[in-house]
Amino acid sequence: ARHYSAYVIGLFPSIYDWVVNVSNMSPIQDFDTGGNSNLTGLPQWFGVLAWKRGALLVSFVWVAMLVMVIDRRWKTAGIWALVAAFLACCGIIHVPEAGFENFSQPTWEQCESYPDNCWPFAEQWMFFVSYLMLFATFALIELSRKYKFDPALLPPLMDETTHAFNDWFADAAIEVHMHTHSPTEEVDAPIIEKSSQMKPDLQMEPDHHVKVVDDPDSTHQTGKTYVSNGKDDSSLGDNVVIVPGDDEEFGA
């Protein structure tokens, strides 16, 4: 619930994009003046156009950044500010054309007549520097908290959802490991006799061998010791499984 404000702010760029389109106020270039002939006459409208450009990406980075701010995770918020700075530097967000051609000058849609009468805050480098300033602010707050320059700064909020996705792909990692590496390795029979997890009454025939599998915590029966003597004997121990031959497929 504490993140609702970030989600609401994340809606603004798409709302601005919708407002511009539904109001039939999309930028139209006047080839006589070189500027935007479809303006409302309000200086605030230029800000709406800046939020509209790259609306989905703007929403994405702002929600991520604000969620980290709300949780007082300043380091991660700074990383998202750097991501936004990179996008703004390349002209992917806030300006109509990607690239560096208009890096130090406004584009035509921010001008009543280009290049003489333009909104003075629409240059691409300004958005880039603004996000760098956010990054510097978050970094200073994090340093002040970490080294206790300001005792009023509280530690990051950590709850049960903080690491909720950490183990989502744990099983997938095991599957990848088993498909890209041999799940077993052959070892000499004397090694199994030294295993503390086996009972001393295990008898091995001279021509039998043992296969030991990694990943003791896996749910795919790995971590067990497989003895190829063709008998099923529960007295061998919990981590010992009898399999009926040397060429059987183990683990899955």
N, C-alpha and C positions, 0 to 999 in steps of 0.2 A: 504494500500500500504506500510505502514511503517513496516509491519511484513514480507515482502517478503524475506528479508535476513534470518530470522529465518526459514522460510519454506524451503529455499534452503539448509541451513545447515542440516535441518532434513532429506534431501534426501541422505546425504552422507553415513550413515550406510548401507542403502539398496543398494546403488551403490557399496560400497565396497564388500558387500555380493555377488552381481551379478558378479563383476570383478573376485573374487576368484573362483566362480563356472565356469564362461565362459572361464576363462584362464586355466582351468583344474589344478589349483594350490591348491585345497583343501588339508588340512593337512593329511598326511599319516604317520603312525608310523612305524619307522624302529625298528624291534625287536632286531636287533644286537646292535644298539647304544641307543635305547630307546627314540630317539628324532624324530623330524619331517624330513622325507627324501624328502619332496616335498616343497623345499624352493627356493626362487629366488636368494639368495645370498645378497640381499639388506637388511640392518637393518631396513629400513622403513617398510618392509613387515610385521614385527611383529605388528606394529601399525595398519596396515590394518586388520590383523586377530583379533585384540582386538576390533576394531569398528564393525567387522562383527558379533561377538557373541551377540545374543539378539538384532539384528538390529532393529526390529520393536519397541521394548521397549526403546532402546536407542534413536531412532528418536522421540518417543512420549515425553519422559521426556526432551530432549534437546529443542525441539520446544516450549514446554510449558514454560520452564525456560527462554529461550531467548525472547519469547514474553513478559514475565513479565519484563525482563531487559530493553527491548526497551521502554516499557510503564513506566519505573521507579517505578514499583511496587515491591520493594525489598523484602518486607515481603513474598509475594506469591512466588517470585523467590526462596527465601530461603526454603520454604516448598517443592518446586519441587526438590531442591538440596538434601533435606533430603530423599525424595522418591528415588532418584537415588542412594544415599548412602546406603539405605536399600537393594535395588536390587543388588548393587555391593557387599555388605557385604555377601549376601547369594549366590553369584556366579551366579546370574540369568543373568547378563549382563557382557560383556567384557571377560569372561572366558568360556571355553567349558563345564565345569561340575559344576552344582549347588551343594552346600554343603560347608563344611568347611575343607575338606581333604587337599586342596591345598591353604589354606588361607594365609600361610606365605611362599609359594614356588611356582615357576612357573610350569605350566603344560607342558607336553611333546611337545605339538605343538609349543611352543615358544622356543624350544631348538634344536640345531643341534645334540647334544648328551646329553641325560638326565642322571644325573642332572648337569653335569660338564660345558657344554657350552650352556648357556641359555641367553635369552634376560633379562637384569637385571631389567627391568621395568614392568614385566608382572605378578607380584605377586598380588593376589586378594586383599590383604589388602591395596595396594597402590591405587587402584581405589576407594576403600571405603574412604580412608583418603582424596583423592583428592576432592571428592564430599563434604566431611565435611569442607574442606578448602573453597570451593565455598560458602557453607552455612554461614560460619563465615564471609566471605567477604561481602555477601549481608546483613547480620545482622549488621555489622559495618557501612555500608553505610546507612542503614535505621535509625540506632540510630543517626548517624551524621546529617542526614536530619531532623529527628524529633526534636532533641534538638538544632538544628541550630549551631552545631559545625563548619560546613562548609557552609557558606551562598550561595556558588555556586551550591549546590545541589538543584535541582528544585523539586516541588511536583509531585506526580504521574499524568500521563496523563489520563484524564477521558473524554470520549466522549459519543455520543449517543449509541455506541455499548457496553459500559462497562457493563450495566445491561440489555442487550437485552434478556437474557434468564430467568430473574428472575420470570416472570409471565407466563412462558410456561405451568406450571402445576397448575395454580391457579384454573381453572375449575375442574381439576381432584381432587384437594384437597376438593372442595365443594362436589363433587360426593361421595368421600370416607366418608366424614363427614355425608352425608345423608344416606349412606348405613350402617354405623357402629353405628350411633346414631339415636334415634327417632327425626325426623325433627320438631316435635311439642311437646309442653308440655301444659297440661291443666291448666288453671288458673281460678280463681273465676270470675264471671261476674262483681262484683264491680270494679275490676282492670281496665277493659276496659272503664268504665265510666270516669276514671281519665286520660285517654290518651289524650294528647294535640293534637294528630294527628286525632282525631275523632270529628265529629260535635256533638253538645249537644243534637240534636234531635233524637239520636239513642235510640230506644226503645227495651228493652230486655224482652222476656218472662221469667217467673220464671224457666222454665225447660230447657232454652237454656244455652249453655255454650260457652266459647271462647277458641280458640287454637291460641297461639302466636308462631311464627316461628323466629328463630335466623337468622343471616346472612343478614342484611338489604341491602347489596350491591349485593346480588346474582341475577343472571339472571334467576333463576329457580322459580321465584315468591315467594321466601322465604322473610322474613322480613315483610310480610303482616299479618294482623290480620284476622283470619277466623271466621266468626260468623255462627253458624249452625241453622239459623232460616228459611232456605229454600227459601229466597227471594233475588232477585238481586236489590239492591238499591244504585245507584251511589251517593246519598246524604250522605252516611255514611262516605265518605272521601276517599282519594287516597290510603291509606294503609289498607283499609277494603274491604274484599271480601266476598260476601255471598256465602255459599256453601249449597248444598241441603241435608244435613244429617250429623249425628254424626260419621258415619263410612266411610265417604269419605276419599280418599287418598289425602293428601295435599302436595303442594310444587313443585312437578315435573311438 
